[in-house]
Amino acid sequence: MEFMNEAYRIVGIGTLEFLEGNFNSKNLEMDPGHQFGLGEVISFFKILSSDKRILFFKGLVLCEKHFNWQNGSVPTTRECLDYILHNDFHSDEVIKNLYDWAFENRGENPYTPTGFIKHGKHECNSYEDMIRRNRLTKYNTHPDQETIRIRRQRRSHIRQLKHLLRNLEREETREQIKEKIDRFLFLSENEIVESIKNNNLDFPITLLPEKTIDLFIKEVSFENEFKKKIFLNSLPKKTNRELTKKIKSQLSY
């Protein structure tokens, strides 16, 4: 009997007409589903008309906010909303408006009104927000397998194209260097030697033919040991290491 009095008080609060006066009840300082038992609350909820059920739900939302009910992930509001969704035949517009009203008027409990923390205030403040969050959750947890297959194929194809592009770029670079070397070898022997000695090449010295390197080793002369050391320190360390080693050994001092 005690709960019945509070139940109708909650319906009255849900009408938004007697708001302040109805908040004076000491029995509403705790969620009635926790205080009187969820079974008793739902039994009463079932005998109401569909319109009164909406008012009771709204009253719960307002009481939870006003009294700051600490109900964690099991607020009675969630049970009442689920019952309305599965048993009453409201239009889509009425349901949308009910969600919007609940999101706008709820308190601090992130599990009200849906029972899902993903619909908390930081993520969800309207019916449209909720639908968007639900679609994202479904996309993350149950993605379309055909879409995944197509995307994997596309990513694989893109990787192959990138690999092909890198190879083509490397091949183009090799061709450019080969052309530079071909033109370089048209120079006189003295020009070749001086260009190598003064590091005036726009390609690694170790890409030159070995006979050209031999010519350089034979004909080059440095003003002093310091300049020879500078030249040796400038030799490539990775490209054709054997040729680099040969130059260093035969120009050593």
C-alpha positions in Angstrom: 0.0 0.0 0.0 2.9 2.3 0.8 4.4 1.8 -2.6 1.0 2.3 -4.3 0.7 5.8 -2.8 4.2 6.7 -4.1 3.5 5.1 -7.5 0.7 7.5 -8.2 2.8 10.3 -6.9 5.4 9.4 -9.5 2.7 9.4 -12.2 1.7 12.9 -11.0 5.3 14.1 -11.2 5.5 12.7 -14.7 2.6 15.0 -15.7 5.0 18.0 -15.0 2.1 19.8 -13.3 2.7 19.2 -9.6 6.4 18.9 -9.7 7.7 20.7 -6.6 5.0 19.6 -4.3 5.3 15.9 -5.1 9.0 16.0 -4.5 8.5 16.2 -0.7 8.0 12.5 -0.2 10.6 10.8 1.9 9.8 7.5 0.3 11.0 8.8 -3.1 14.5 9.4 -1.9 15.5 6.0 -3.2 14.7 4.3 -6.5 11.4 2.4 -5.8 12.7 -0.6 -7.8 15.4 -0.9 -5.1 13.3 0.2 -2.2 10.1 -1.8 -2.8 11.4 -4.4 -5.3 11.5 -4.3 -9.0 8.8 -6.9 -9.3 6.3 -4.8 -7.3 7.1 -1.7 -9.4 6.7 -3.6 -12.7 3.4 -5.2 -11.5 2.0 -1.8 -10.9 3.5 -0.5 -14.1 1.7 -3.2 -16.1 -1.8 -2.3 -14.9 -1.4 1.3 -16.1 -2.6 2.5 -19.5 0.0 3.0 -22.1 -0.2 6.8 -21.7 0.1 6.6 -17.9 3.1 4.3 -18.3 4.8 7.1 -20.1 4.0 9.5 -17.3 5.3 7.0 -14.7 8.5 6.6 -16.7 8.9 10.4 -16.9 8.3 10.7 -13.2 11.0 8.2 -12.5 13.5 10.1 -14.6 12.7 13.4 -12.8 12.8 11.8 -9.3 16.2 10.1 -10.1 17.5 13.5 -11.1 16.0 15.4 -8.2 17.0 12.9 -5.5 20.2 11.9 -7.2 19.4 8.1 -7.0 22.6 6.0 -6.9 21.5 3.0 -8.9 24.5 2.3 -11.1 23.7 0.2 -14.2 20.3 -1.1 -13.0 18.0 1.9 -12.8 14.2 1.2 -12.8 13.9 3.7 -15.6 15.5 1.2 -18.0 13.1 -1.6 -17.1 10.1 0.7 -17.6 11.4 2.0 -20.9 12.0 -1.6 -22.2 8.4 -2.5 -21.2 7.0 0.5 -23.1 9.1 -0.4 -26.2 8.1 -4.0 -26.3 4.5 -3.9 -25.2 3.0 -0.6 -26.1 2.1 0.4 -29.7 3.3 4.0 -29.9 4.3 5.6 -33.1 7.9 6.1 -34.0 7.5 9.8 -33.4 6.2 9.2 -29.9 9.1 6.9 -29.1 11.6 9.4 -30.5 10.1 12.2 -28.5 10.2 10.0 -25.4 13.9 9.3 -25.8 14.7 13.0 -26.5 12.7 14.0 -23.4 14.6 11.4 -21.2 18.0 12.4 -22.5 17.2 16.1 -21.9 15.7 15.6 -18.4 17.8 12.8 -16.9 20.2 13.2 -14.0 23.8 12.1 -13.7 23.4 8.4 -14.0 24.9 7.5 -17.4 22.8 4.3 -17.5 19.5 6.2 -17.7 17.4 5.8 -19.6 18.7 2.8 -21.8 20.9 0.9 -19.4 23.9 1.4 -21.6 26.8 3.6 -20.6 27.6 4.2 -24.3 24.4 6.4 -24.1 25.8 8.6 -21.3 25.9 12.4 -21.4 29.3 12.6 -23.0 28.3 10.5 -26.0 24.5 10.7 -26.3 22.1 13.6 -25.8 19.3 12.8 -28.3 17.5 10.0 -30.1 19.7 10.7 -33.2 22.8 10.4 -31.1 21.6 7.1 -29.7 20.9 5.7 -33.2 24.3 6.9 -34.3 26.1 5.3 -31.4 24.2 2.0 -31.9 25.2 1.9 -35.5 28.8 2.5 -34.6 28.7 -0.3 -32.0 27.2 -2.7 -34.5 29.8 -1.7 -37.0 32.6 -2.3 -34.5 31.2 -5.6 -33.1 29.4 -7.1 -36.0 30.9 -5.7 -39.2 29.6 -6.8 -42.5 31.8 -9.6 -43.7 31.4 -8.8 -47.4 32.5 -5.2 -46.7 35.5 -6.5 -44.7 36.5 -8.8 -47.6 36.2 -6.0 -50.2 38.2 -3.6 -48.0 40.9 -6.2 -47.4 41.2 -6.8 -51.1 41.4 -3.1 -51.8 44.1 -2.6 -49.2 46.0 -5.6 -50.6 45.7 -4.1 -54.1 46.9 -0.7 -52.8 49.9 -2.3 -51.2 50.7 -4.0 -54.4 50.4 -0.8 -56.3 52.6 1.0 -53.8 55.2 -1.7 -54.1 55.1 -1.5 -57.9 55.4 2.3 -57.7 58.4 2.1 -55.5 60.0 -0.4 -57.9 59.3 1.9 -60.8 60.7 4.9 -59.0 63.8 3.0 -58.1 64.1 1.8 -61.8 63.7 5.4 -62.9 66.4 6.6 -60.5 68.7 3.8 -61.8 68.1 4.9 -65.4 68.8 8.5 -64.5 72.0 7.6 -62.8 73.0 5.3 -65.7 72.5 8.2 -68.1 74.6 10.6 -65.9 77.4 8.0 -65.8 77.3 7.5 -69.6 77.6 11.2 -70.1 80.3 11.5 -67.5 82.4 8.9 -69.3 82.5 11.1 -72.4 84.8 13.5 -70.4 88.5 13.5 -70.9 90.6 11.4 -68.5 91.9 14.5 -66.7 88.3 15.8 -66.3 87.2 12.5 -65.0 90.0 12.3 -62.4 89.6 15.9 -61.3 85.8 15.5 -61.0 86.1 12.5 -58.8 88.9 14.0 -56.7 86.8 17.2 -56.0 83.6 15.3 -55.3 81.9 16.9 -58.3 79.8 13.8 -59.1 76.0 13.7 -58.8 76.0 10.0 -58.3 78.0 7.7 -56.0 81.6 7.1 -57.1 81.3 3.4 -56.6 78.7 3.1 -59.4 81.4 4.0 -61.9 83.0 1.2 -63.9 85.9 -0.4 -62.2 88.3 0.5 -65.0 87.4 4.2 -64.5 88.2 3.8 -60.8 91.5 2.2 -61.7 92.2 5.1 -63.9 91.5 7.5 -61.1 93.6 5.6 -58.6 96.5 5.6 -61.1 96.3 9.3 -62.1 95.0 11.2 -59.1 97.3 13.2 -56.9 96.5 15.2 -53.7 98.2 18.3 -52.5 98.7 16.8 -49.1 97.7 13.9 -46.8 94.9 16.0 -45.2 93.0 16.5 -48.4 93.5 12.8 -49.3 92.0 11.9 -45.9 89.0 14.2 -46.5 88.4 12.5 -49.9 88.6 9.0 -48.3 86.2 9.9 -45.6 83.7 11.1 -48.2 83.5 7.7 -49.9 80.2 5.8 -49.8 79.9 3.3 -47.0 77.2 1.1 -48.4 77.2 1.3 -52.2 79.6 -1.4 -53.6 81.6 -1.8 -50.4 84.3 -3.8 -52.2 85.0 -1.0 -54.6 85.1 1.4 -51.7 87.5 -0.9 -49.9 89.7 -1.1 -53.0 89.9 2.7 -53.3 90.8 3.1 -49.6 93.5 0.5 -49.7 95.2 1.7 -52.8 95.0 5.4 -51.8 95.9 4.7 -48.2 98.7 6.7 -46.6 
